[in-house]
Amino acid sequence: MIERHEENLASAGMMKNAGFTIYETFHDPDKRSSGRQNSVVLGYILDNEL
């Protein structure tokens, strides 16, 4: 799981290309002082087959 600022488009593009999926978007004014002040939590499912 990782977290990023919702409005960080460069980070969003990198995470999408790496295969991460958005699980939750939430208002986070204590951590985000600009824009909509939202954070996004993303995850990546690991394949356990070897």
N, CA, C and O atoms as a GROMACS GRO file, in nm:
protein
  200
    1MET      N    1   0.084  -0.117   0.000
    1MET     CA    2   0.000   0.000   0.000
    1MET      C    3   0.089   0.124   0.000
    1MET      O    4   0.191   0.130   0.068
    2ILE      N    5   0.048   0.222  -0.078
    2ILE     CA    6   0.117   0.351  -0.080
    2ILE      C    7   0.013   0.462  -0.076
    2ILE      O    8  -0.106   0.439  -0.098
    3GLU      N    9   0.059   0.581  -0.049
    3GLU     CA   10  -0.029   0.697  -0.039
    3GLU      C   11   0.034   0.811  -0.118
    3GLU      O   12   0.156   0.828  -0.117
    4ARG      N   13  -0.051   0.889  -0.186
    4ARG     CA   14  -0.002   1.005  -0.259
    4ARG      C   15  -0.106   1.116  -0.255
    4ARG      O   16  -0.222   1.092  -0.220
    5HIS      N   17  -0.065   1.238  -0.290
    5HIS     CA   18  -0.158   1.350  -0.301
    5HIS      C   19  -0.244   1.327  -0.425
    5HIS      O   20  -0.192   1.292  -0.531
    6GLU      N   21  -0.372   1.345  -0.412
    6GLU     CA   22  -0.466   1.318  -0.522
    6GLU      C   23  -0.432   1.397  -0.648
    6GLU      O   24  -0.449   1.346  -0.759
    7GLU      N   25  -0.383   1.519  -0.634
    7GLU     CA   26  -0.361   1.606  -0.748
    7GLU      C   27  -0.220   1.596  -0.807
    7GLU      O   28  -0.186   1.674  -0.896
    8ASN      N   29  -0.139   1.504  -0.760
    8ASN     CA   30  -0.004   1.487  -0.813
    8ASN      C   31  -0.011   1.398  -0.937
    8ASN      O   32  -0.005   1.276  -0.928
    9LEU      N   33  -0.024   1.461  -1.053
    9LEU     CA   34  -0.045   1.387  -1.177
    9LEU      C   35   0.076   1.304  -1.219
    9LEU      O   36   0.059   1.195  -1.274
   10ALA      N   37   0.197   1.353  -1.192
   10ALA     CA   38   0.316   1.276  -1.226
   10ALA      C   39   0.320   1.146  -1.146
   10ALA      O   40   0.347   1.039  -1.201
   11SER      N   41   0.293   1.156  -1.019
   11SER     CA   42   0.290   1.037  -0.933
   11SER      C   43   0.178   0.943  -0.976
   11SER      O   44   0.196   0.821  -0.978
   12ALA      N   45   0.063   0.999  -1.010
   12ALA     CA   46  -0.051   0.918  -1.053
   12ALA      C   47  -0.015   0.837  -1.177
   12ALA      O   48  -0.047   0.718  -1.185
   13GLY      N   49   0.052   0.900  -1.272
   13GLY     CA   50   0.092   0.830  -1.395
   13GLY      C   51   0.191   0.719  -1.369
   13GLY      O   52   0.179   0.610  -1.424
   14MET      N   53   0.289   0.746  -1.284
   14MET     CA   54   0.389   0.643  -1.251
   14MET      C   55   0.325   0.524  -1.180
   14MET      O   56   0.357   0.409  -1.209
   15MET      N   57   0.234   0.553  -1.086
   15MET     CA   58   0.170   0.445  -1.012
   15MET      C   59   0.080   0.361  -1.104
   15MET      O   60   0.075   0.239  -1.091
   16LYS      N   61   0.011   0.427  -1.196
   16LYS     CA   62  -0.075   0.354  -1.290
   16LYS      C   63   0.010   0.264  -1.380
   16LYS      O   64  -0.025   0.148  -1.402
   17ASN      N   65   0.121   0.318  -1.432
   17ASN     CA   66   0.209   0.239  -1.518
   17ASN      C   67   0.271   0.121  -1.444
   17ASN      O   68   0.300   0.018  -1.505
   18ALA      N   69   0.291   0.135  -1.314
   18ALA     CA   70   0.349   0.028  -1.234
   18ALA      C   71   0.246  -0.077  -1.194
   18ALA      O   72   0.281  -0.180  -1.137
   19GLY      N   73   0.118  -0.051  -1.224
   19GLY     CA   74   0.013  -0.149  -1.196
   19GLY      C   75  -0.062  -0.130  -1.066
   19GLY      O   76  -0.137  -0.219  -1.025
   20PHE      N   77  -0.044  -0.016  -1.000
   20PHE     CA   78  -0.115   0.010  -0.875
   20PHE      C   79  -0.261   0.045  -0.903
   20PHE      O   80  -0.294   0.102  -1.007
   21THR      N   81  -0.348   0.010  -0.809
   21THR     CA   82  -0.492   0.037  -0.817
   21THR      C   83  -0.532   0.127  -0.701
   21THR      O   84  -0.486   0.109  -0.589
   22ILE      N   85  -0.619   0.225  -0.729
   22ILE     CA   86  -0.669   0.313  -0.624
   22ILE      C   87  -0.773   0.238  -0.542
   22ILE      O   88  -0.868   0.181  -0.595
   23TYR      N   89  -0.752   0.237  -0.409
   23TYR     CA   90  -0.846   0.173  -0.318
   23TYR      C   91  -0.934   0.273  -0.245
   23TYR      O   92  -1.050   0.244  -0.215
   24GLU      N   93  -0.880   0.390  -0.216
   24GLU     CA   94  -0.957   0.488  -0.139
   24GLU      C   95  -0.903   0.628  -0.163
   24GLU      O   96  -0.782   0.647  -0.175
   25THR      N   97  -0.993   0.725  -0.169
   25THR     CA   98  -0.959   0.867  -0.173
   25THR      C   99  -1.027   0.931  -0.053
   25THR      O  100  -1.146   0.910  -0.030
   26PHE      N  101  -0.951   1.009   0.024
   26PHE     CA  102  -1.009   1.068   0.144
   26PHE      C  103  -0.954   1.206   0.170
   26PHE      O  104  -0.841   1.238   0.132
   27HIS      N  105  -1.035   1.289   0.237
   27HIS     CA  106  -0.996   1.426   0.273
   27HIS      C  107  -0.892   1.418   0.384
   27HIS      O  108  -0.914   1.352   0.486
   28ASP      N  109  -0.777   1.486   0.366
   28ASP     CA  110  -0.664   1.473   0.457
   28ASP      C  111  -0.599   1.609   0.483
   28ASP      O  112  -0.482   1.628   0.451
   29PRO      N  113  -0.675   1.705   0.542
   29PRO     CA  114  -0.623   1.842   0.558
   29PRO      C  115  -0.504   1.852   0.653
   29PRO      O  116  -0.427   1.948   0.642
   30ASP      N  117  -0.485   1.757   0.744
   30ASP     CA  118  -0.370   1.763   0.834
   30ASP      C  119  -0.239   1.737   0.759
   30ASP      O  120  -0.133   1.785   0.800
   31LYS      N  121  -0.246   1.663   0.649
   31LYS     CA  122  -0.127   1.629   0.572
   31LYS      C  123  -0.115   1.712   0.444
   31LYS      O  124  -0.004   1.738   0.397
   32ARG      N  125  -0.228   1.752   0.386
   32ARG     CA  126  -0.230   1.822   0.257
   32ARG      C  127  -0.279   1.965   0.277
   32ARG      O  128  -0.394   1.986   0.316
   33SER      N  129  -0.193   2.061   0.252
   33SER     CA  130  -0.230   2.202   0.276
   33SER      C  131  -0.272   2.276   0.150
   33SER      O  132  -0.307   2.394   0.157
   34SER      N  133  -0.271   2.210   0.035
   34SER     CA  134  -0.307   2.279  -0.089
   34SER      C  135  -0.408   2.198  -0.169
   34SER      O  136  -0.430   2.079  -0.145
   35GLY      N  137  -0.470   2.266  -0.266
   35GLY     CA  138  -0.566   2.199  -0.354
   35GLY      C  139  -0.687   2.148  -0.277
   35GLY      O  140  -0.734   2.211  -0.182
   36ARG      N  141  -0.737   2.033  -0.321
   36ARG     CA  142  -0.855   1.973  -0.256
   36ARG      C  143  -0.820   1.904  -0.125
   36ARG      O  144  -0.910   1.860  -0.053
   37GLN      N  145  -0.693   1.894  -0.094
   37GLN     CA  146  -0.644   1.835   0.032
   37GLN      C  147  -0.682   1.688   0.047
   37GLN      O  148  -0.708   1.642   0.158
   38ASN      N  149  -0.685   1.616  -0.063
   38ASN     CA  150  -0.720   1.474  -0.059
   38ASN      C  151  -0.596   1.387  -0.075
   38ASN      O  152  -0.502   1.423  -0.146
   39SER      N  153  -0.596   1.273  -0.009
   39SER     CA  154  -0.494   1.171  -0.026
   39SER      C  155  -0.558   1.051  -0.094
   39SER      O  156  -0.679   1.029  -0.085
   40VAL      N  157  -0.475   0.974  -0.164
   40VAL     CA  158  -0.520   0.854  -0.232
   40VAL      C  159  -0.436   0.737  -0.182
   40VAL      O  160  -0.314   0.747  -0.174
   41VAL      N  161  -0.502   0.627  -0.148
   41VAL     CA  162  -0.433   0.505  -0.107
   41VAL      C  163  -0.440   0.408  -0.224
   41VAL      O  164  -0.547   0.381  -0.278
   42LEU      N  165  -0.324   0.356  -0.262
   42LEU     CA  166  -0.314   0.263  -0.375
   42LEU      C  167  -0.252   0.132  -0.329
   42LEU      O  168  -0.179   0.129  -0.229
   43GLY      N  169  -0.279   0.026  -0.402
   43GLY     CA  170  -0.221  -0.103  -0.369
   43GLY      C  171  -0.185  -0.180  -0.494
   43GLY      O  172  -0.226  -0.146  -0.605
   44TYR      N  173  -0.109  -0.284  -0.473
   44TYR     CA  174  -0.062  -0.370  -0.582
   44TYR      C  175  -0.074  -0.514  -0.534
   44TYR      O  176  -0.020  -0.548  -0.428
   45ILE      N  177  -0.141  -0.598  -0.608
   45ILE     CA  178  -0.158  -0.738  -0.570
   45ILE      C  179  -0.040  -0.818  -0.622
   45ILE      O  180  -0.010  -0.818  -0.742
   46LEU      N  181   0.027  -0.886  -0.531
   46LEU     CA  182   0.141  -0.970  -0.568
   46LEU      C  183   0.092  -1.107  -0.610
   46LEU      O  184   0.000  -1.162  -0.550
   47ASP      N  185   0.154  -1.162  -0.712
   47ASP     CA  186   0.121  -1.296  -0.759
   47ASP      C  187   0.208  -1.395  -0.683
   47ASP      O  188   0.330  -1.390  -0.693
   48ASN      N  189   0.147  -1.485  -0.608
   48ASN     CA  190   0.222  -1.580  -0.527
   48ASN      C  191   0.263  -1.705  -0.602
   48ASN      O  192   0.329  -1.792  -0.545
   49GLU      N  193   0.226  -1.717  -0.729
   49GLU     CA  194   0.265  -1.834  -0.806
   49GLU      C  195   0.411  -1.823  -0.846
   49GLU      O  196   0.455  -1.720  -0.896
   50LEU      N  197   0.485  -1.929  -0.822
   50LEU     CA  198   0.627  -1.931  -0.860
   50LEU      C  199   0.654  -2.038  -0.961
   50LEU      O  200   0.768  -2.055  -1.004
   0.00000   0.00000   0.00000
